[in-house]
Every structure is written in structure tokens, then in C-alpha cells.
Amino acid sequence: MKDILIVEDEEVIRSSLRQLLERHHYRVRDAVSVKSARQGYNLRDFALIISDLRLPGGTGNELIGLAPEVPVIIMTSYASLRSAVDNMRQGAVDYISKPFDHDEMIVAVKRAIGDIDASPLDPSLQISGRQFAQNLSLQEYFTQFVLEHQGQMSETALAKKLGISRKCLWQRRFKLGISRHG
């Protein structure tokens, strides 16, 4: 059983995520801020940290530097493509907008801790999520994100996850030559 730390200041989301993860046989601990996480736990003891981006007294991506060997998934209610790329470049292994889809969260968790094979489509890109995101331009990240997720999400959900309109998604696909079905 793998240990996961949730760092989230909203009780409803923290509780919901805890229940979801426990139903999938993960051991879960939680904290309401980066400070309380640091004081209450050895961050390196976890297989994964899931954190809200905006927390009291700091940001969730601070956890990336505090436990560099532990994968960190960032959640936010303020999702945008630019924010996603910035967080991925800082080392987050995934970026999930709230409210999150339960199935999407479980897939992200399993991918982050290696419970499923969820490597990029191109075998030459099989490097860690942190290395992968740090080496991508915004355009490359957009392309990779769309190719990886379009089979799992509706157009509306994909656009929402990217923080853009469906029309903008269509325009960027056309400009970059990304077909609707890969």
C-alpha cells in the first residue's frame, strides 16, 4: 500500500480526495498548508504528494523543491495552459483542474507513482515527467497534452483542462496540424 500526502486547505476537497484514494487502496495523510505538511510529516516518506496550487502562506509547488524525489501533482481552480506549463517546468508531474474528475485523478495518481504504464506515445520521449515538461515549449506542451488526452476527454473537457475555449482549441489544432483523433 503506497502512502500519499494531500495538501489542500479546502476541507470538502481534501475529504473527497482522501475518500477516493482510500477506496483505491492508498494510505492517505493530509495537511492544510505547506507549513503544516513540513511540520507534520517527513515529505520524503510519501510515494506521491497531491497539492492545491494556492495555499495559505505559500504555494503547492514549493513542495517540489522540499521533496525533489517525490512526484507532485498540482491541483487548481485557476487552470490555464500557461500555469500548467509553468508548474510542469518547475517539476510537477501533472496538473489537474478543480473540480476534478475522479477517474482522471486516479489515472494521474497511478501514472505518477508507476502503477500503470502511462508513458508518452513516442518511445523516444520516455523520460520522467519533470524532465519532459522542462524541455518543452508552450506549443510542444500543448501538442503533447492534446495527443495524450483527446481519447480520454470530450472536446469541452479538454478545452477546460487547457484553460481555453473550444473555438481556441480548434484554432490551435488547425494551426499546429493536430487532427482530432491523433
N, C-alpha and C positions, 0 to 999 in steps of 0.2 A: 504494500500500500504506500503510495507516494504522498509526501506532505506538500501542501500548497498554502501559501500565505495570501490572504486578501487584504488589501489596504484600501479602504473605502469609507468615507465619512457619512454617507447616507445609509442609515440603518436598514431601510427596506431593500435596497440593492445588495448590501452586504449579506443580509439574511437570505435573500433569494438565491444569490450566487453560492453561498455556503450549502444550502439545501440541495441545489443542483449538483454540485461537486460531490457531496456526500452520497447522493443517490448513485453516482457513478464510481463509488468505492475509492474516493480520495480522502485522505485525512486533511482537515482544514483548520487553520488558525486564522485569526483576523485581528486587524488594528484599524484605528480611525485616522491615523496620520503617519507620516514618515517617522516622526519623533517617537510615537508610541510603538511603532514596529521595531525601531532600533533598540528602544529600552526593554521591550518585552521578549525579543527573540534574537537568536543568532541567525541573521538573514541567510547565511551560507548553508544552513541546515535544510533548506527547502529545495524541492525539485523544481518549483515554479513560484513566481510572485505575480499576482494579478493586482494592478493598482489603478485607481482613478488618476487622471492626469492632474486635476485641480483638487488640492487637499488643503486643509488648514495648516498654515505655517510653511508650505512648500509645495513641490510638485512631485507627482509619482515617478517621473523619470529620474529623480535623484537616486532612486533605489538601484538603477542600473549601475551607477558608479560605486554604490555601497556594497554590492554583491555581484561583481562583474562576471562570475562564472555561473550565476543563476539566471535562467531566462526570465524576462519580464514582459508581460502583456499589459499594454496600456489601454484603459477604457476612458471614454469621454462622452459628454453630452454635446460637446462643441466640435464635432468631427469636420475636418476638411482635408483635402488632399495634401495641402502644404503642411498642415500639422502632422498628418500621418507620416509623410516623408521625413520631416524634422525629427520625429520621435524614433523612427526606424533607423535613421542615421546615427542617433545617439545610442542606439543599441537595443531598442525594444524589438522583440521577436514578432510581435503582432500588435495591431491597433484596432480596437473594436469600439464602435459607436453604441451609446446607450440611447434608448433601451436596447439590449442585445437579444438576439435570437438564441434560444437555449441550444439548439443543435449546432449553430455556428460557434458558440462558445466552447462546447465540448470538443468539436473538431480542432479549434485553435489550441485548446489545452493539450489534447493528445499529440498534436503536431509539435508543440513546444517542448514537451517532455519525452518525445520519441516513442509514444505508444502506438503510432501508426506511421506508415511511410507517406509523408506528405511533402516530399522534396519537389523543387521546381520541375516543370515539364521537361526542360532541356537538361540532360545529364551533365553537361559541361558546367551548369550553374549550381551543382550540388555542393554548396559551401554553406556555412552557418548563416542563419537569418540576419544576424548582426553584420557579418562581412558583406552579405549580399546587398542589404539596404544601403550600407555606407558607400558602396561603389556605384550606385545608380543615380542617374539624373532624374529629375521630376518626370520627364517624358518616358524614360525607361521604366520607372517605377509604375507609372500609370499603365503602360502596356502590359507589364508582367502581372500587375494586380488584376486587370480585366481578364487576361487569359486564364489566370488561376481560378477566378471566382465566377465567371459568367455561366458556367454549367451548374453552379450551386445556388444561384440567386436570380430573382427576377430583375428586369431592367430597372425597375423603380428602386428595388433594394440595393442594387449595385450602384446606382447614381447616388442614393442617400449615403451609402458607406463612403463614397468618394467625396461627399460634400458638394455635389454639383447637381444641376438639373438633368432630366432625361435628355432634353434637347442638347445640352452641352456635352453629355456623354456621347450622343450620336455624332455630333460635330467632331469631337476629338477622335472617335473611332475612324471616321471617314478620313480625317486629316492624316492619321497615322497608319491607315491601311489595315485596321484590325477588323476582321469580319465578325459578325455577330456570334458565330458559333466556333470561333477559333480558327 
